[in-house]
Amino acid sequence: MLAAVSTADVPLPPDAEERLAGFTELVATTIANAQGRADLELSRARIVATADATRRKIERDLHDGAQQQLVTLALELRAAQATASPEHRAELAHVAQGLTTVLDGLREIALGIHPASLSEGGLRSALKTLAHRSSVPVELDARVDSRLPETVEVAAYYVVSEALTNAAKHADASVVHVVVEERDSALRVVVQDDGVGGADAARG
C-alpha cells in the first residue's frame, strides 16, 4: 500500500515520513484483517452449505433407498409367512420382527439427521415436538410466524435440543423456559431453567 503527502505552504515535520509509514502500515493491517474476516465468514458459510447438502443427500438416500427396500422385504416376508407351513411360521415371524426393528432404527437415524417436523412444519412445529418429548416440562414461547432460511432453522433447532438435553441430564430442573423470536432481522433464542446450574467457563 502506498501513501503520499505534500504541502505547498510549510515544510513537513522531521518525523512526517516515519509517522506516515506507521499510519500506512496500520491502515493496511486493518484492511487485511477485514478481508480476512470476510474470507473466514465466506469459508464458514461454504462449509455449512456443504454439510447441509450432504445431510440432505444422506436423508434422501436413506428414505428412497434403504428404507424402501426394507419395507418391500418386510412385506414379502409377511406374505411368505402367511403361506408357510406351521413349523416355519414361528421362524419367519422372528425374522420379520428383526427386520421391523432394523427399519425402525433406520428411521430414527434418518430423523436424527434432519427432523421431519422441521423440514415439513417449520421451526415452531419442530420446537413444539421437542418440548413435548422433553422429560423436563417446557414452557415454549415461539414467536416465529414464517419460514426462515434452512440453515437458521436447523441451527436454532439444535441449540434448543442440546439445551433441553443438558437440562434433563444435569440441571435437576422442574421447568425449562424457551423463547424464540425474530427481532431486528435476527433470530433470538433464549433457554432458561430453574435448576442447580453449575456451569464453569474456566473448566471449558
Buried (B, 14 or more C-beta within 10 A) or exposed (E): EEEEEEEEEEEEEEEEEEEBEEEBEEEEEEEEEEEEEEEEEEEEEEEEEEEBEEEBEBBEEBBEEBBEEBEEBBEEBBEBBEEBEEEEBEEBBEBBEEBBEBBEEBBEBBBEEBBBBBBEBBBBBBBBBBBEEBEBEBEBEBEBEEEBEBEBBBBBBEBBBEBBBBBBEBBBBEEBBBBBEBEEEEBEBEBBBBBEEEEEEEEE
